[in-house]
Amino acid sequence: MSPQVIFIIIVAIVVADFLFKSRLDYLNLKNLSEKLPAELSDMYDHEQYRKSQQYERVNIRFGLMTGIFNLLLILLMLFTDGFNTVNNMAAGVSGHPILQPLIFFMILALALDLLNTPFSVYHTFVIEQKFGFNRITPKLYVTDKLKNWILSAIIGGGVMALVIWFYLLTTTFFWIWTWALASGFMLLMISFYSSLIVPLFNKQQPLEEGELKQSITRHAEQAGFHIDNIYTIDGSKRSTKANAYFSGMGRKKRIVLYDTLVKELSTDEIVAVLLHEIGHYKKKHIIYSMILSILQAGIMLFILSLFISNAALSQALGAEHASFHVGLIAFGILYGPISVVIGLIMNVSSRRCEYQADAFAAHHNMKKELIGALKKLSIANLSNLTPHPLYVFFHYSHPTLLQRIKKLTGR
C-alpha cells in the first residue's frame, strides 16, 4: 500500500472518529428529558434537576469545542508534514537511536498539553466552578501539572526507551518483550499505584477508629473478606465530587474513601458501596479485567509488529525513511477502529461486572442502602440520568443509574 493511500485512510479515520463522537454527543443532548423516570422521581426537585441537565449541556458543548480544536490541530499536522518537522527538530538535538524518539515524543506531548491547557483551565475554573465542583487553587493546578510532566517524563520516557531498545535489538519480535514489559507494568500499577503514585498528589491516612471503621470491618468479615488497610483521601482539595475505590492485590490491597464520600453518605450507605467494591474482588473482576487488558495489549503489539517496519507508514506522515516513532504515530491512528471494537468488548464486560458487584452487596442485605448511595452520588456529581442508549453502549463502563436500580429491584 502506497504512502498516499495510507495518508488518505489516516485522514478519513480522524474525520470519521470526530463525526461519530459528535453524533453520539448530539444524540445524548437530544435525549435529555425534562421529566424524571418514575424510579428516580425522589432524587431531585425541579431546580436541582434543571441544574444537572444544564451541567450536561455545558459539558457536551464544551467537548464539541475542544473536539473541533483538536481535529483542526491533527489535520494541520497531517497536511503540513508537521510530524516530520518535529522529527527533524528532534534529530537536530540528537541523532541517538533512542534519544531522538524520546525527544520527538516529548515535544509532541508538551506542545499538545500546552495547547490544550486553556481549555483545561476554562473547564476547571469556569465550568466546574460555576456548578460548585471546583476546589482546586491555581497554585495546586500548576503544581499538579508539573508533577504530571515529571512523572510522564520518568515513567513514560523510561518505558518508551525500553520499547525502542527492544525494537532495535529484535525488530520483528520486539512485541513479545514489549508485551512482557507492559504486563509487568500493569501488575506493578495495580499493586503499588495507591501507595506510590497517589501520595504525590493526595494525602492518605488510615481511617480513624469509630463507628464507620467498625461497621466496615464487621460487614467485610461477614462477606468473607479481611481488610486491614482502610484509608481516607483528601479529594475535597480538588473537587466536591465523591468516590471510593479498591486497589492492590494480596497484602497490598486497600480500600480508599474520598473524604467527600464520607461526608455525603451515611455509615450504612458507605458500607454498601464498599461491599460493592469487595464484590469485585470476590468475583475476581480485578484479575479478569487485568487479563483482558494484557490480552488487548498483546493483540495491539502483535499487529504493530507486522507494520512498524514498513517505510510507507512513516512516509505517509511525511518522513523520508522508515522511522519507528513516526510510524508509531501513524499506526496509533490506523489502529483507532480496532481500538473502538475492543473498547466496546471491554465496556460490555465491565457493565456485566458492575451488575454482579451490585448483586453481591444486595446479597449481603445492603440493597436499599446501595440504591440510596447510588442516588446520592448521582446527585452530588450531577450525573446525566437519561443518557442515550447508543451513547451508553459506546462510552459507559458502568450501567446507568436507572439500569442498576431496575436490576437490583427486579423491575
C-alpha positions in Angstrom: 0.0 0.0 0.0 1.4 3.4 -1.0 2.1 6.2 1.5 -0.6 8.3 -0.3 -3.3 5.7 0.2 -2.3 5.3 3.9 -2.4 9.1 4.3 -5.9 9.2 2.9 -7.0 6.4 5.2 -5.5 8.2 8.2 -7.3 11.4 7.4 -10.6 9.5 6.8 -10.2 7.8 10.2 -9.5 11.1 12.0 -12.5 12.8 10.5 -14.8 9.8 10.8 -13.9 9.5 14.5 -14.7 13.1 15.2 -18.0 13.0 13.3 -19.1 9.7 15.0 -18.3 11.0 18.5 -20.1 14.3 17.7 -23.1 12.4 16.6 -23.2 10.4 19.8 -22.9 13.7 21.8 -25.8 15.2 19.8 -28.0 12.1 20.5 -27.1 12.4 24.2 -28.0 16.1 24.1 -31.3 15.5 22.4 -32.2 12.7 24.8 -32.2 15.0 27.9 -35.7 14.8 29.3 -37.5 17.3 31.4 -39.3 14.5 33.1 -37.6 12.2 35.6 -38.0 8.5 35.3 -40.5 7.2 37.9 -37.9 5.2 39.7 -35.8 8.4 40.2 -38.6 10.8 40.9 -37.5 11.2 44.6 -34.0 12.4 43.7 -34.3 16.0 42.6 -36.6 18.9 43.0 -37.3 20.8 39.7 -34.4 23.3 40.2 -31.8 20.7 41.1 -32.8 18.5 38.1 -32.6 21.6 35.8 -29.1 22.3 37.1 -28.0 18.7 36.4 -29.3 18.9 32.8 -27.6 22.3 32.3 -24.3 20.8 33.5 -24.6 18.1 30.9 -25.4 20.5 28.1 -22.5 22.8 29.0 -20.1 19.8 29.1 -21.3 18.4 25.8 -20.9 21.8 24.1 -17.5 22.3 25.6 -16.5 18.8 24.5 -17.6 19.7 20.9 -15.5 22.9 21.0 -12.3 21.1 22.2 -13.0 18.3 19.8 -13.1 20.7 16.8 -9.9 22.3 18.0 -8.0 19.0 18.3 -9.4 17.9 14.9 -8.1 21.0 13.2 -4.8 20.5 15.1 -4.3 17.0 13.9 -5.3 17.8 10.3 -2.9 20.7 10.3 -0.1 18.4 11.4 -1.1 15.9 8.7 -1.4 18.3 5.8 1.8 20.3 6.6 4.0 17.3 7.4 4.1 18.6 11.0 5.2 15.2 12.4 8.2 15.2 10.1 9.0 18.7 11.2 9.0 17.7 14.8 11.1 14.6 13.8 13.7 16.9 12.2 13.7 19.1 15.3 14.4 16.0 17.4 17.1 14.9 15.0 18.7 18.3 15.3 19.1 17.8 19.1 20.3 14.2 19.0 20.8 11.5 16.4 21.0 8.8 19.0 18.5 6.0 18.0 16.9 6.1 21.5 17.2 9.7 22.5 15.8 11.1 19.2 12.4 9.3 19.5 12.2 10.3 23.2 12.8 14.0 22.2 10.2 13.6 19.4 7.5 12.3 21.8 8.5 14.9 24.4 8.0 17.8 22.0 4.6 16.4 20.8 3.3 15.7 24.3 4.4 19.0 25.7 3.1 21.0 22.8 -0.3 19.2 22.9 -0.6 19.7 26.7 0.2 23.4 26.4 -2.2 24.0 23.5 -5.0 22.3 25.5 -4.2 24.0 28.8 -6.5 27.0 28.1 -9.4 24.5 27.6 -8.5 22.6 30.8 -8.3 25.9 32.8 -11.6 27.0 31.5 -13.3 23.7 32.3 -11.8 23.7 35.8 -12.1 27.3 36.9 -15.2 28.3 34.9 -17.5 25.3 34.3 -16.7 23.2 37.4 -16.6 26.4 39.4 -20.0 27.6 38.2 -21.6 24.3 39.2 -20.0 24.2 42.6 -17.5 21.4 42.0 -14.1 23.1 41.8 -12.0 23.3 44.9 -8.5 23.4 43.3 -6.5 26.6 43.6 -4.4 28.0 40.7 -1.2 27.1 42.6 -2.3 23.5 43.1 -3.4 23.3 39.5 0.1 24.3 38.3 1.8 22.0 40.8 -0.3 19.1 39.6 0.6 19.8 36.0 4.3 20.0 36.8 4.2 16.7 38.8 2.3 15.1 35.8 5.0 16.3 33.4 7.8 14.9 35.6 6.0 11.5 36.1 5.4 11.3 32.4 9.0 12.0 31.6 10.3 9.5 34.1 7.8 6.7 33.8 6.6 7.2 30.2 10.1 8.1 29.0 11.6 5.1 30.7 9.0 2.7 29.3 9.3 4.2 25.8 13.1 3.9 26.0 12.9 0.2 26.8 10.4 -0.4 23.9 12.7 1.4 21.4 15.6 -0.6 22.8 13.7 -3.9 22.3 12.9 -2.9 18.7 16.5 -2.0 17.9 17.6 -5.4 19.3 15.0 -7.7 17.9 13.0 -5.7 15.3 10.0 -8.0 14.4 9.9 -9.8 17.7 10.2 -6.7 19.8 6.4 -7.0 20.5 7.0 -10.1 22.8 9.4 -8.2 25.0 7.2 -5.1 25.0 4.2 -7.2 25.9 6.1 -8.7 28.9 7.1 -5.2 29.9 3.5 -3.9 29.6 2.1 -6.8 31.5 4.7 -6.3 34.3 3.9 -2.6 34.4 0.2 -3.2 34.7 0.8 -5.6 37.6 3.1 -3.0 39.3 0.5 -0.3 39.0 -2.4 -2.4 40.3 -0.3 -3.4 43.3 1.5 -0.2 44.1 -0.3 2.8 42.5 -2.2 3.7 45.6 0.9 3.6 47.8 3.5 5.1 45.3 1.7 7.5 42.9 -1.4 8.7 44.8 0.7 10.2 47.8 2.4 12.5 45.3 -0.9 14.2 44.7 -3.1 13.5 47.8 -2.8 12.9 51.5 -3.9 9.4 52.5 -4.4 8.4 56.1 -5.8 5.4 57.9 -9.5 5.6 58.7 -9.9 6.7 62.3 -11.3 4.2 64.8 -15.0 4.6 65.3 -18.4 3.5 64.1 -17.6 3.7 60.4 -14.5 1.6 60.6 -16.1 -0.9 62.9 -19.1 -1.3 60.6 -16.9 -1.7 57.5 -14.7 -4.3 59.2 -17.7 -6.2 60.6 -19.5 -6.4 57.2 -16.3 -7.2 55.3 -15.6 -10.1 57.7 -19.2 -11.3 57.2 -18.7 -11.2 53.5 -15.5 -13.4 53.9 -13.1 -10.5 53.2 -10.4 -9.5 55.6 -9.1 -5.9 55.2 -6.6 -4.1 57.4 -5.9 -1.1 55.1 -8.8 1.3 55.1 -7.8 4.9 54.1 -9.4 8.2 53.5 -8.1 10.6 50.9 -8.4 14.4 50.8 -10.2 14.5 47.4 -12.1 17.7 48.6 -9.0 19.8 48.0 -9.7 19.5 44.2 -13.4 18.7 43.8 -16.6 18.2 45.7 -17.3 15.0 43.7 -17.3 11.8 45.7 -15.7 8.5 45.1 -14.3 5.3 46.6 -12.0 2.7 45.1 -10.3 -0.6 45.8 -6.7 -1.1 44.9 -3.9 -3.6 45.2 -3.7 -7.3 45.5 -2.8 -9.7 48.3 -1.3 -7.9 51.3 -1.2 -4.7 49.3 -4.9 -4.5 48.9 -6.6 -1.4 50.4 -9.9 0.4 50.4 -9.7 4.2 49.8 -12.6 6.5 50.7 -12.8 10.1 49.5 -13.5 12.5 52.3 -16.3 13.9 50.2 -17.9 10.4 50.2 -17.7 10.1 53.9 -19.4 13.5 54.2 -22.2 12.8 51.7 -23.2 9.2 52.7 -24.4 7.6 55.9 -22.4 4.8 57.5 -24.7 2.1 56.1 -24.5 3.6 52.6 -20.7 3.7 52.7 -20.7 0.1 53.8 -22.9 -0.8 50.8 -20.5 1.0 48.4 -17.6 -0.9 49.9 -19.5 -4.2 49.7 -19.9 -3.5 46.0 -16.1 -3.0 45.7 -15.5 -6.1 47.8 -17.8 -7.9 45.3 -15.5 -7.0 42.5 -12.6 -8.6 44.4 -14.6 -11.7 45.5 -15.9 -12.2 41.9 -12.3 -11.9 40.7 -13.2 -9.0 38.4 -9.9 -7.3 39.1 -7.9 -10.4 37.8 -10.4 -10.8 34.9 -10.0 -7.2 33.9 -6.2 -7.4 34.2 -6.2 -10.5 31.9 -8.3 -8.7 29.3 -6.1 -5.7 29.4 -3.0 -7.8 29.0 -4.6 -9.7 26.1 -5.6 -6.4 24.5 -2.1 -5.1 24.8 -0.7 -8.3 23.2 -3.1 -8.1 20.2 -2.2 -4.4 19.6 1.6 -5.0 19.9 1.4 -8.1 17.6 -0.4 -6.1 14.9 2.0 -3.2 15.4 5.0 -5.6 14.8 3.5 -6.5 11.4 3.5 -3.0 10.1 6.0 -0.8 12.1 9.0 -1.6 9.8 7.0 -0.7 6.7 8.5 2.6 5.4 5.2 3.6 3.8 3.8 4.0 7.3 6.3 6.7 8.2 6.3 8.2 4.7 2.5 8.7 5.0 3.2 11.3 7.7 6.0 13.0 5.7 9.1 11.1 6.8 11.6 10.3 4.1 12.7 7.0 5.6 11.2 4.3 7.9 11.1 5.7 11.4 9.9 3.8 14.4 8.5 6.8 16.3 6.8 8.4 13.3 5.4 5.1 12.2 4.1 4.6 15.7 2.0 7.8 15.4 0.6 6.6 12.1 -0.2 3.2 13.5 -1.9 4.7 16.5 -4.4 6.4 14.2 -4.9 3.4 11.9 -5.5 1.2 15.0 -8.3 3.5 16.1 -11.2 1.5 14.6 -9.9 -1.8 16.1 -9.4 0.0 19.5 -13.1 1.1 19.3 -14.2 -2.5 18.9 -12.0 -3.8 21.7 -13.2 -0.9 23.9 -16.8 -2.0 23.3 -16.0 -5.5 24.4 -14.3 -4.1 27.5 -17.3 -1.9 28.3 -19.8 -4.7 27.9 -17.6 -6.9 30.2 -17.3 -4.0 32.7 -21.0 -3.4 32.9 -21.7 -7.0 33.5 -19.1 -7.0 36.4 -20.9 -3.9 37.9 -24.2 -5.7 38.0 -22.5 -8.7 39.7 -20.9 -6.4 42.3 -24.2 -4.7 42.9 -25.8 -8.2 43.4 -23.1 -9.1 45.9 -23.9 -6.0 48.0 -27.6 -6.8 47.8 -27.0 -10.4 48.8 -25.5 -9.1 52.0 -28.6 -7.2 52.9 -27.5 -3.9 51.6 -29.7 -3.4 48.5 -31.7 -0.5 49.9 -28.5 1.2 51.2 -26.7 0.7 47.9 -29.6 2.3 46.0 -29.6 5.2 48.3 -25.8 5.6 48.0 -26.0 5.5 44.1 -28.7 8.1 44.1 -26.8 10.4 46.4 -23.6 10.0 44.4 -25.5 10.8 41.2 -26.9 13.9 42.8 -23.6 15.0 44.2 -21.9 14.6 40.7 -24.9 16.0 38.7 -24.9 12.8 36.7 -27.0 12.6 33.5 -30.0 10.4 34.4 -31.3 9.9 30.8 -28.3 9.3 28.6 -29.0 8.0 25.1 -28.7 4.2 24.8 -26.2 4.4 22.0 -24.0 6.7 23.9 -24.1 4.4 26.9 -23.3 1.4 24.6 -20.1 3.1 23.3 -18.9 5.1 26.3 -20.2 3.8 29.6 -18.1 1.3 31.6 -20.9 1.3 34.2 -24.6 0.8 33.7 -26.8 3.9 34.1 -28.3 4.6 37.5 -31.7 3.6 36.3 -30.4 0.3 34.8 -28.7 -0.5 38.1 -31.8 0.2 40.2 -34.0 -1.8 37.9 -31.6 -4.7 38.1 -31.4 -4.5 41.9 -35.2 -4.3 42.3 -36.0 -6.9 39.7 -38.1 -4.5 37.6 
